[in-house]
Amino acid sequence: MRNLQIKITIGPEHYIKNPEFTSLGKNIVSKSIEMIDELGFESFTFKKLGTVIGSNESSIYRYFESKHSLLVYLISWYWSWIEYKLVFSTMNVDDPKIRLSTCLSILTEDIHEDNSISFINEVLLHKIIIAESSKAYHTKDIDKENEKGYYKTYKRVVHRVGKIVLEINPEFEFPNMLVSTVIEGAHHQRYFSKHLPSLTDVEEGKNNIVRFYKDLVFKTIK
């Protein structure tokens, strides 16, 4: 994938003006990732972002109506990128067990930077997804935002992998619950491994998070 130039398309419900169409927009997205990772979402503001990128605050509002909208955009971009990786990595694989194992690796492994995307640092974005993404979902407006399609890419990823689960065991009753539990659980374990390591069994060099969730899924659906 590093030799390909891919384009991740995000629906217009996520922005006022598409940031991918201008150098300022791309700078807003890339610098916001760096600043949210450094400061945390609560301390991040458009005023601080404007200072860093050398632009006034109002110019950022021409792209995103709020920092919450920007966070949702980043989450949608991340899951669109993950969906691309799932499709690319499994398109020529016939065995559903191998496809599911590949998907579980992608969903639970640590992230390395993808040089085919020039203005997004996926490593930092993954850290934001782990630490901050629940703040986008846990709001009073979640139902309205869901109706607007804010989280459709995340849901597509869950359903895509859930269908592979059903290929292996058509009688399995809870494919979407299982996949979403794996995703959120893996994120929690990565967060705990950095900040509350006694809550995990992570060991350096053993890839225990990926191994644990693969073992859990295949034992659950057999």
C-alpha atoms as an extended CHARMM CRD file, in Angstrom:
* protein
*
       222  EXT
         1         1  MET       CA              0.0000000000        0.0000000000        0.0000000000  PROA      1               0.0000000000
         2         2  ARG       CA              2.8810000000        2.3730000000        0.5180000000  PROA      2               0.0000000000
         3         3  ASN       CA              3.4360000000        2.6810000000       -3.2230000000  PROA      3               0.0000000000
         4         4  LEU       CA             -0.1660000000        3.5920000000       -3.9790000000  PROA      4               0.0000000000
         5         5  GLN       CA             -1.7530000000        7.0190000000       -3.8020000000  PROA      5               0.0000000000
         6         6  ILE       CA             -5.2050000000        6.4490000000       -2.3750000000  PROA      6               0.0000000000
         7         7  LYS       CA             -7.9890000000        8.9140000000       -1.7380000000  PROA      7               0.0000000000
         8         8  ILE       CA            -10.3010000000        8.6120000000        1.2490000000  PROA      8               0.0000000000
         9         9  THR       CA            -13.6720000000       10.2140000000        0.5420000000  PROA      9               0.0000000000
        10        10  ILE       CA            -15.6750000000       11.6550000000        3.4410000000  PROA      10              0.0000000000
        11        11  GLY       CA            -19.3530000000       12.5630000000        3.0080000000  PROA      11              0.0000000000
        12        12  PRO       CA            -20.3870000000       16.2490000000        2.9440000000  PROA      12              0.0000000000
        13        13  GLU       CA            -22.4080000000       15.8490000000        6.1410000000  PROA      13              0.0000000000
        14        14  HSD       CA            -19.0960000000       15.9940000000        8.0160000000  PROA      14              0.0000000000
        15        15  TYR       CA            -17.9470000000       19.4490000000        6.9770000000  PROA      15              0.0000000000
        16        16  ILE       CA            -19.0290000000       22.8540000000        5.6950000000  PROA      16              0.0000000000
        17        17  LYS       CA            -16.2260000000       23.0300000000        3.1130000000  PROA      17              0.0000000000
        18        18  ASN       CA            -14.2410000000       19.9630000000        2.0790000000  PROA      18              0.0000000000
        19        19  PRO       CA            -10.7860000000       20.3640000000        3.6850000000  PROA      19              0.0000000000
        20        20  GLU       CA             -9.1590000000       18.0630000000        1.1300000000  PROA      20              0.0000000000
        21        21  PHE       CA             -9.6940000000       20.5930000000       -1.6540000000  PROA      21              0.0000000000
        22        22  THR       CA             -7.3680000000       23.3110000000       -0.2920000000  PROA      22              0.0000000000
        23        23  SER       CA             -3.9410000000       23.5220000000        1.3010000000  PROA      23              0.0000000000
        24        24  LEU       CA             -5.4660000000       25.4100000000        4.2450000000  PROA      24              0.0000000000
        25        25  GLY       CA             -8.0430000000       22.6740000000        4.7550000000  PROA      25              0.0000000000
        26        26  LYS       CA             -5.4030000000       19.9560000000        4.7110000000  PROA      26              0.0000000000
        27        27  ASN       CA             -3.3190000000       21.9690000000        7.1510000000  PROA      27              0.0000000000
        28        28  ILE       CA             -6.3030000000       22.3550000000        9.4730000000  PROA      28              0.0000000000
        29        29  VAL       CA             -6.7980000000       18.5870000000        9.5180000000  PROA      29              0.0000000000
        30        30  SER       CA             -3.1440000000       17.6110000000        9.9050000000  PROA      30              0.0000000000
        31        31  LYS       CA             -2.3440000000       20.1790000000       12.6010000000  PROA      31              0.0000000000
        32        32  SER       CA             -5.5390000000       19.4280000000       14.5060000000  PROA      32              0.0000000000
        33        33  ILE       CA             -4.4600000000       15.7870000000       14.7410000000  PROA      33              0.0000000000
        34        34  GLU       CA             -1.1000000000       16.8070000000       16.1700000000  PROA      34              0.0000000000
        35        35  MET       CA             -2.6710000000       19.2460000000       18.6360000000  PROA      35              0.0000000000
        36        36  ILE       CA             -5.4690000000       16.9510000000       19.8540000000  PROA      36              0.0000000000
        37        37  ASP       CA             -2.8840000000       14.2380000000       20.4480000000  PROA      37              0.0000000000
        38        38  GLU       CA             -0.6510000000       16.6750000000       22.3410000000  PROA      38              0.0000000000
        39        39  LEU       CA             -3.2410000000       18.6910000000       24.2740000000  PROA      39              0.0000000000
        40        40  GLY       CA             -6.2360000000       16.3810000000       24.5450000000  PROA      40              0.0000000000
        41        41  PHE       CA             -9.6080000000       17.1470000000       23.0130000000  PROA      41              0.0000000000
        42        42  GLU       CA            -10.8560000000       19.2110000000       25.9500000000  PROA      42              0.0000000000
        43        43  SER       CA             -7.9270000000       21.6350000000       25.8040000000  PROA      43              0.0000000000
        44        44  PHE       CA             -7.8670000000       21.8500000000       22.0250000000  PROA      44              0.0000000000
        45        45  THR       CA             -9.5700000000       24.9310000000       20.5450000000  PROA      45              0.0000000000
        46        46  PHE       CA             -9.9220000000       26.5000000000       17.1220000000  PROA      46              0.0000000000
        47        47  LYS       CA             -8.2660000000       29.6140000000       18.5080000000  PROA      47              0.0000000000
        48        48  LYS       CA             -5.1570000000       27.6280000000       19.4270000000  PROA      48              0.0000000000
        49        49  LEU       CA             -5.2520000000       25.8400000000       16.0760000000  PROA      49              0.0000000000
        50        50  GLY       CA             -5.4800000000       29.1620000000       14.2410000000  PROA      50              0.0000000000
        51        51  THR       CA             -2.3970000000       30.4270000000       16.0480000000  PROA      51              0.0000000000
        52        52  VAL       CA             -0.4100000000       27.3250000000       15.0650000000  PROA      52              0.0000000000
        53        53  ILE       CA             -1.4040000000       27.3830000000       11.3910000000  PROA      53              0.0000000000
        54        54  GLY       CA             -1.0910000000       31.1690000000       11.1110000000  PROA      54              0.0000000000
        55        55  SER       CA             -4.7340000000       31.7660000000       10.2340000000  PROA      55              0.0000000000
        56        56  ASN       CA             -7.6210000000       33.4170000000       11.9980000000  PROA      56              0.0000000000
        57        57  GLU       CA            -10.1860000000       31.3670000000       13.8890000000  PROA      57              0.0000000000
        58        58  SER       CA            -12.9990000000       32.3100000000       11.5150000000  PROA      58              0.0000000000
        59        59  SER       CA            -11.2280000000       30.6360000000        8.6080000000  PROA      59              0.0000000000
        60        60  ILE       CA            -11.4180000000       27.2910000000       10.4360000000  PROA      60              0.0000000000
        61        61  TYR       CA            -15.1420000000       27.7310000000       10.9870000000  PROA      61              0.0000000000
        62        62  ARG       CA            -15.5550000000       27.9140000000        7.2200000000  PROA      62              0.0000000000
        63        63  TYR       CA            -14.5800000000       24.2320000000        7.1640000000  PROA      63              0.0000000000
        64        64  PHE       CA            -16.0490000000       22.8660000000       10.4200000000  PROA      64              0.0000000000
        65        65  GLU       CA            -18.8560000000       24.2920000000       12.5270000000  PROA      65              0.0000000000
        66        66  SER       CA            -17.2870000000       23.1410000000       15.8180000000  PROA      66              0.0000000000
        67        67  LYS       CA            -14.4070000000       21.1450000000       17.2300000000  PROA      67              0.0000000000
        68        68  HSD       CA            -16.8970000000       18.3240000000       17.8110000000  PROA      68              0.0000000000
        69        69  SER       CA            -17.6340000000       18.2710000000       14.0840000000  PROA      69              0.0000000000
        70        70  LEU       CA            -13.9130000000       18.1650000000       13.3900000000  PROA      70              0.0000000000
        71        71  LEU       CA            -13.5030000000       15.1990000000       15.7590000000  PROA      71              0.0000000000
        72        72  VAL       CA            -16.3420000000       13.3560000000       14.0120000000  PROA      72              0.0000000000
        73        73  TYR       CA            -14.6740000000       14.0750000000       10.6640000000  PROA      73              0.0000000000
        74        74  LEU       CA            -11.3950000000       12.5950000000       11.9310000000  PROA      74              0.0000000000
        75        75  ILE       CA            -13.2020000000        9.5130000000       13.2410000000  PROA      75              0.0000000000
        76        76  SER       CA            -14.9950000000        9.0480000000        9.9210000000  PROA      76              0.0000000000
        77        77  TRP       CA            -11.7290000000        9.4460000000        8.0280000000  PROA      77              0.0000000000
        78        78  TYR       CA            -10.0780000000        6.8300000000       10.2310000000  PROA      78              0.0000000000
        79        79  TRP       CA            -12.8260000000        4.2540000000        9.7110000000  PROA      79              0.0000000000
        80        80  SER       CA            -12.9170000000        4.9120000000        5.9740000000  PROA      80              0.0000000000
        81        81  TRP       CA             -9.1830000000        4.2450000000        5.8870000000  PROA      81              0.0000000000
        82        82  ILE       CA             -9.6260000000        1.0550000000        7.9380000000  PROA      82              0.0000000000
        83        83  GLU       CA            -12.3860000000       -0.0500000000        5.5690000000  PROA      83              0.0000000000
        84        84  TYR       CA            -10.0370000000        0.4580000000        2.6320000000  PROA      84              0.0000000000
        85        85  LYS       CA             -7.4030000000       -1.6750000000        4.3750000000  PROA      85              0.0000000000
        86        86  LEU       CA             -9.9470000000       -4.4300000000        5.0450000000  PROA      86              0.0000000000
        87        87  VAL       CA            -11.0690000000       -4.5370000000        1.4140000000  PROA      87              0.0000000000
        88        88  PHE       CA             -7.5480000000       -4.3170000000       -0.0080000000  PROA      88              0.0000000000
        89        89  SER       CA             -6.1900000000       -7.0570000000        2.2730000000  PROA      89              0.0000000000
        90        90  THR       CA             -8.9930000000       -9.5810000000        1.7290000000  PROA      90              0.0000000000
        91        91  MET       CA            -10.1520000000       -9.0710000000       -1.8690000000  PROA      91              0.0000000000
        92        92  ASN       CA             -8.3480000000      -12.1260000000       -3.2590000000  PROA      92              0.0000000000
        93        93  VAL       CA             -8.7680000000      -14.4020000000       -0.2490000000  PROA      93              0.0000000000
        94        94  ASP       CA            -11.3950000000      -17.1410000000       -0.5910000000  PROA      94              0.0000000000
        95        95  ASP       CA            -11.1380000000      -18.7960000000        2.8250000000  PROA      95              0.0000000000
        96        96  PRO       CA            -13.4190000000      -16.8650000000        5.2510000000  PROA      96              0.0000000000
        97        97  LYS       CA            -11.3300000000      -17.9350000000        8.2510000000  PROA      97              0.0000000000
        98        98  ILE       CA             -8.2280000000      -16.3650000000        6.7420000000  PROA      98              0.0000000000
        99        99  ARG       CA            -10.2230000000      -13.2520000000        5.8110000000  PROA      99              0.0000000000
       100       100  LEU       CA            -11.5790000000      -12.9600000000        9.3380000000  PROA      100             0.0000000000
       101       101  SER       CA             -8.1220000000      -13.4270000000       10.8530000000  PROA      101             0.0000000000
       102       102  THR       CA             -6.7630000000      -10.7090000000        8.5580000000  PROA      102             0.0000000000
       103       103  CYS       CA             -9.5920000000       -8.3520000000        9.4810000000  PROA      103             0.0000000000
       104       104  LEU       CA             -9.0740000000       -8.9600000000       13.1920000000  PROA      104             0.0000000000
       105       105  SER       CA             -5.3890000000       -8.1270000000       12.8070000000  PROA      105             0.0000000000
       106       106  ILE       CA             -6.2570000000       -4.8400000000       11.1060000000  PROA      106             0.0000000000
       107       107  LEU       CA             -8.8550000000       -3.9570000000       13.7490000000  PROA      107             0.0000000000
       108       108  THR       CA             -6.7110000000       -4.7570000000       16.7780000000  PROA      108             0.0000000000
       109       109  GLU       CA             -3.0740000000       -4.1960000000       15.7850000000  PROA      109             0.0000000000
       110       110  ASP       CA             -0.9980000000       -1.1080000000       16.4660000000  PROA      110             0.0000000000
       111       111  ILE       CA             -0.9630000000        1.3890000000       13.5940000000  PROA      111             0.0000000000
       112       112  HSD       CA              2.0080000000        2.3180000000       11.4270000000  PROA      112             0.0000000000
       113       113  GLU       CA              2.0640000000        5.3900000000        9.2230000000  PROA      113             0.0000000000
       114       114  ASP       CA              0.7100000000        4.9000000000        5.6970000000  PROA      114             0.0000000000
       115       115  ASN       CA              2.8230000000        7.0070000000        3.3430000000  PROA      115             0.0000000000
       116       116  SER       CA              0.2030000000        6.8090000000        0.6050000000  PROA      116             0.0000000000
       117       117  ILE       CA             -1.7350000000        9.5220000000        2.4970000000  PROA      117             0.0000000000
       118       118  SER       CA              0.2980000000       12.7070000000        2.4630000000  PROA      118             0.0000000000
       119       119  PHE       CA             -1.4630000000       14.9540000000        4.9810000000  PROA      119             0.0000000000
       120       120  ILE       CA             -2.7170000000       12.4750000000        7.6080000000  PROA      120             0.0000000000
       121       121  ASN       CA             -0.5390000000       10.9820000000       10.3200000000  PROA      121             0.0000000000
       122       122  GLU       CA             -2.3440000000        7.6920000000       10.9670000000  PROA      122             0.0000000000
       123       123  VAL       CA             -0.2140000000        6.8750000000       14.0090000000  PROA      123             0.0000000000
       124       124  LEU       CA             -1.3480000000       10.0040000000       15.8470000000  PROA      124             0.0000000000
       125       125  LEU       CA             -4.8940000000        9.6270000000       14.5470000000  PROA      125             0.0000000000
       126       126  HSD       CA             -5.0330000000        6.0960000000       15.9270000000  PROA      126             0.0000000000
       127       127  LYS       CA             -3.9790000000        7.4280000000       19.3360000000  PROA      127             0.0000000000
       128       128  ILE       CA             -6.8300000000        9.9490000000       19.1290000000  PROA      128             0.0000000000
       129       129  ILE       CA             -9.3110000000        7.2160000000       18.2030000000  PROA      129             0.0000000000
       130       130  ILE       CA             -8.2210000000        5.2160000000       21.2500000000  PROA      130             0.0000000000
       131       131  ALA       CA             -8.2420000000        8.1300000000       23.7060000000  PROA      131             0.0000000000
       132       132  GLU       CA            -10.8940000000       10.5050000000       22.3790000000  PROA      132             0.0000000000
       133       133  SER       CA            -13.3930000000        8.8550000000       20.0120000000  PROA      133             0.0000000000
       134       134  SER       CA            -15.9060000000        7.9190000000       22.7150000000  PROA      134             0.0000000000
       135       135  LYS       CA            -16.3620000000       11.6510000000       23.3560000000  PROA      135             0.0000000000
       136       136  ALA       CA            -17.9320000000       11.9300000000       19.9140000000  PROA      136             0.0000000000
       137       137  TYR       CA            -20.4840000000        9.1750000000       20.6160000000  PROA      137             0.0000000000
       138       138  HSD       CA            -21.3990000000       10.0300000000       24.2030000000  PROA      138             0.0000000000
       139       139  THR       CA            -23.3410000000       13.2060000000       23.5470000000  PROA      139             0.0000000000
       140       140  LYS       CA            -26.9710000000       14.2590000000       23.8340000000  PROA      140             0.0000000000
       141       141  ASP       CA            -27.1160000000       14.6980000000       20.0580000000  PROA      141             0.0000000000
       142       142  ILE       CA            -25.9330000000       11.1970000000       19.1600000000  PROA      142             0.0000000000
       143       143  ASP       CA            -29.2980000000       10.0980000000       17.7510000000  PROA      143             0.0000000000
       144       144  LYS       CA            -29.6070000000       13.1670000000       15.5170000000  PROA      144             0.0000000000
       145       145  GLU       CA            -26.0180000000       12.7950000000       14.3650000000  PROA      145             0.0000000000
       146       146  ASN       CA            -26.5750000000        9.1230000000       13.6180000000  PROA      146             0.0000000000
       147       147  GLU       CA            -29.5680000000       10.0290000000       11.4450000000  PROA      147             0.0000000000
       148       148  LYS       CA            -27.3460000000       12.4270000000        9.5020000000  PROA      148             0.0000000000
       149       149  GLY       CA            -24.9360000000        9.5720000000        8.7680000000  PROA      149             0.0000000000
       150       150  TYR       CA            -22.0750000000       10.7270000000       10.9840000000  PROA      150             0.0000000000
       151       151  TYR       CA            -21.0500000000        7.2000000000       12.0070000000  PROA      151             0.0000000000
       152       152  LYS       CA            -21.9090000000        5.2290000000        8.8780000000  PROA      152             0.0000000000
       153       153  THR       CA            -18.2920000000        4.3290000000        8.0890000000  PROA      153             0.0000000000
       154       154  TYR       CA            -17.7760000000        2.7720000000       11.5140000000  PROA      154             0.0000000000
       155       155  LYS       CA            -21.0080000000        0.8150000000       11.1250000000  PROA      155             0.0000000000
       156       156  ARG       CA            -19.9540000000       -0.3600000000        7.6500000000  PROA      156             0.0000000000
       157       157  VAL       CA            -16.7110000000       -1.7270000000        9.0650000000  PROA      157             0.0000000000
       158       158  VAL       CA            -18.5750000000       -3.6390000000       11.7850000000  PROA      158             0.0000000000
       159       159  HSD       CA            -21.1210000000       -5.0520000000        9.3200000000  PROA      159             0.0000000000
       160       160  ARG       CA            -18.4360000000       -6.0060000000        6.8000000000  PROA      160             0.0000000000
       161       161  VAL       CA            -16.5460000000       -8.0900000000        9.3410000000  PROA      161             0.0000000000
       162       162  GLY       CA            -19.7850000000       -9.3840000000       10.8510000000  PROA      162             0.0000000000
       163       163  LYS       CA            -20.7360000000      -10.8750000000        7.4840000000  PROA      163             0.0000000000
       164       164  ILE       CA            -17.4780000000      -12.8330000000        7.4280000000  PROA      164             0.0000000000
       165       165  VAL       CA            -18.3170000000      -14.1960000000       10.8860000000  PROA      165             0.0000000000
       166       166  LEU       CA            -21.6190000000      -15.4600000000        9.4550000000  PROA      166             0.0000000000
       167       167  GLU       CA            -19.8260000000      -17.0780000000        6.5240000000  PROA      167             0.0000000000
       168       168  ILE       CA            -17.9370000000      -19.1850000000        9.0450000000  PROA      168             0.0000000000
       169       169  ASN       CA            -20.9290000000      -19.8570000000       11.2760000000  PROA      169             0.0000000000
       170       170  PRO       CA            -24.3040000000      -18.8630000000        9.7490000000  PROA      170             0.0000000000
       171       171  GLU       CA            -26.0320000000      -19.7890000000       13.0190000000  PROA      171             0.0000000000
       172       172  PHE       CA            -24.0440000000      -17.3590000000       15.1410000000  PROA      172             0.0000000000
       173       173  GLU       CA            -26.5140000000      -14.9780000000       16.7440000000  PROA      173             0.0000000000
       174       174  PHE       CA            -24.4220000000      -11.9290000000       17.5870000000  PROA      174             0.0000000000
       175       175  PRO       CA            -21.9900000000      -11.0090000000       14.7540000000  PROA      175             0.0000000000
       176       176  ASN       CA            -22.2210000000       -7.2250000000       15.0660000000  PROA      176             0.0000000000
       177       177  MET       CA            -22.0920000000       -7.3110000000       18.8500000000  PROA      177             0.0000000000
       178       178  LEU       CA            -19.0000000000       -9.4880000000       18.6750000000  PROA      178             0.0000000000
       179       179  VAL       CA            -17.1550000000       -7.2960000000       16.1650000000  PROA      179             0.0000000000
       180       180  SER       CA            -17.9730000000       -3.9940000000       17.8730000000  PROA      180             0.0000000000
       181       181  THR       CA            -16.9420000000       -5.5030000000       21.2170000000  PROA      181             0.0000000000
       182       182  VAL       CA            -13.6110000000       -6.5550000000       19.7190000000  PROA      182             0.0000000000
       183       183  ILE       CA            -12.9630000000       -3.0850000000       18.3010000000  PROA      183             0.0000000000
       184       184  GLU       CA            -13.8550000000       -1.1550000000       21.4380000000  PROA      184             0.0000000000
       185       185  GLY       CA            -12.1800000000       -3.7140000000       23.6910000000  PROA      185             0.0000000000
       186       186  ALA       CA             -8.9340000000       -3.6080000000       21.7180000000  PROA      186             0.0000000000
       187       187  HSD       CA             -8.9270000000        0.1860000000       21.9510000000  PROA      187             0.0000000000
       188       188  HSD       CA             -9.4290000000        0.0030000000       25.7110000000  PROA      188             0.0000000000
       189       189  GLN       CA             -6.6140000000       -2.5210000000       26.0530000000  PROA      189             0.0000000000
       190       190  ARG       CA             -4.2220000000       -0.3340000000       24.0570000000  PROA      190             0.0000000000
       191       191  TYR       CA             -5.1320000000        2.6420000000       26.2640000000  PROA      191             0.0000000000
       192       192  PHE       CA             -4.7220000000        0.5820000000       29.4370000000  PROA      192             0.0000000000
       193       193  SER       CA             -1.3870000000       -0.8000000000       28.2410000000  PROA      193             0.0000000000
       194       194  LYS       CA             -0.0370000000        2.7750000000       28.0600000000  PROA      194             0.0000000000
       195       195  HSD       CA             -1.6150000000        4.2140000000       31.1850000000  PROA      195             0.0000000000
       196       196  LEU       CA             -3.0080000000        1.4130000000       33.4130000000  PROA      196             0.0000000000
       197       197  PRO       CA             -0.8660000000       -1.5830000000       32.4800000000  PROA      197             0.0000000000
       198       198  SER       CA             -1.8930000000       -3.6840000000       35.4800000000  PROA      198             0.0000000000
       199       199  LEU       CA             -5.3420000000       -4.0040000000       33.8410000000  PROA      199             0.0000000000
       200       200  THR       CA             -3.8450000000       -5.8030000000       30.8550000000  PROA      200             0.0000000000
       201       201  ASP       CA             -1.6520000000       -8.7910000000       30.0610000000  PROA      201             0.0000000000
       202       202  VAL       CA              0.3320000000       -6.9730000000       27.3970000000  PROA      202             0.0000000000
       203       203  GLU       CA              3.9540000000       -8.0680000000       27.0700000000  PROA      203             0.0000000000
       204       204  GLU       CA              6.5410000000       -6.3870000000       24.8830000000  PROA      204             0.0000000000
       205       205  GLY       CA              7.0270000000       -8.1790000000       21.5840000000  PROA      205             0.0000000000
       206       206  LYS       CA              4.2190000000      -10.7320000000       22.0480000000  PROA      206             0.0000000000
       207       207  ASN       CA              1.3430000000       -8.9000000000       20.2800000000  PROA      207             0.0000000000
       208       208  ASN       CA             -0.9790000000      -10.0950000000       23.0360000000  PROA      208             0.0000000000
       209       209  ILE       CA             -3.9110000000       -7.8230000000       22.1770000000  PROA      209             0.0000000000
       210       210  VAL       CA             -4.1950000000       -9.1630000000       18.6360000000  PROA      210             0.0000000000
       211       211  ARG       CA             -3.6780000000      -12.7460000000       19.8060000000  PROA      211             0.0000000000
       212       212  PHE       CA             -6.2530000000      -12.4060000000       22.5790000000  PROA      212             0.0000000000
       213       213  TYR       CA             -9.0300000000      -11.1100000000       20.3520000000  PROA      213             0.0000000000
       214       214  LYS       CA             -8.3800000000      -13.6280000000       17.5820000000  PROA      214             0.0000000000
       215       215  ASP       CA             -8.5330000000      -16.4110000000       20.1450000000  PROA      215             0.0000000000
       216       216  LEU       CA            -11.6980000000      -14.9370000000       21.6600000000  PROA      216             0.0000000000
       217       217  VAL       CA            -13.5060000000      -14.5780000000       18.3290000000  PROA      217             0.0000000000
       218       218  PHE       CA            -12.6940000000      -17.9760000000       16.8770000000  PROA      218             0.0000000000
       219       219  LYS       CA            -13.5440000000      -19.7820000000       20.1130000000  PROA      219             0.0000000000
       220       220  THR       CA            -16.7960000000      -17.8500000000       20.3800000000  PROA      220             0.0000000000
       221       221  ILE       CA            -18.0890000000      -18.5610000000       16.8810000000  PROA      221             0.0000000000
       222       222  LYS       CA            -16.9690000000      -22.1880000000       16.4410000000  PROA      222             0.0000000000
